[in-house]
Amino acid sequence: EGDGAFLANFGHLFKPVTKKDWLFETRTDLFSHYKMNQDAQRVDAFQEQSRTGVLGRLLDTMEKKGMAVSPISINTLTVMLDGKPETGRLVDILPSNGARGFIFRRIFEETIIDLNS
């Protein structure tokens, strides 16, 4: 009594189904790792905003409210960051070993000193 359970990462269902009707009642392939991954990143069960991801839609809303956004992904572009195409927002993709270091050039030395004085 008073105990709870939390379940995660077990599939994306669009509505409650049973063992008898899941094949006919689901809109996705429940046993496909690729498809489950895509659905988890989209979080759009009824496909109301096709080809967008959950974080991309959040960024769209933030931009509409005047906030500056700049999404970053590690190693690859993910569906999760896709917003509405008309925003034209690009995603920065960084390698997993980090960004390249700053290459200091002597020609910038005077300018850098001026900026910091």
C-alpha positions, 0 to 999 in steps of 0.5 A, a space after each residue: 500500500 502506498 507503493 508505486 511503479 515507474 515504467 520507461 522505455 517499453 514502447 510507444 502506444 497510441 491508445 490502449 490495446 490488448 494481446 488480441 487487438 494490438 496488431 490491428 489497433 496500433 499505427 506503428 511497428 512495436 517491435 522495431 527498434 528504429 521505429 520506436 526510437 523515431 516515435 520516442 523522439 517525435 512524441 507526436 502519437 497522432 501525427 499532428 505535426 509530422 516530421 517534427 521532434 518534441 524538442 524542435 517544437 519546444 524551440 519553435 514555441 520559444 522562438 515565437 515568444 522572442 527567445 533566442 535558441 541554438 540547438 546542439 547535437 552530439 555526433 549526428 542530427 536527431 529527429 528530436 531537434 527537428 522543428 517546423 522547416 519554415 523556421 530555417 533553424 540549423 542544428 550545430 553538430 559537435 563531435 563527441 570528443 568536444 569542440 576544436 580548440 581555439 587556434 591563436 594567431 599572432 595577427 589577432 593578439 593586438 585586437 584581443 588585448 584591446 578587447 580585454 583592456 
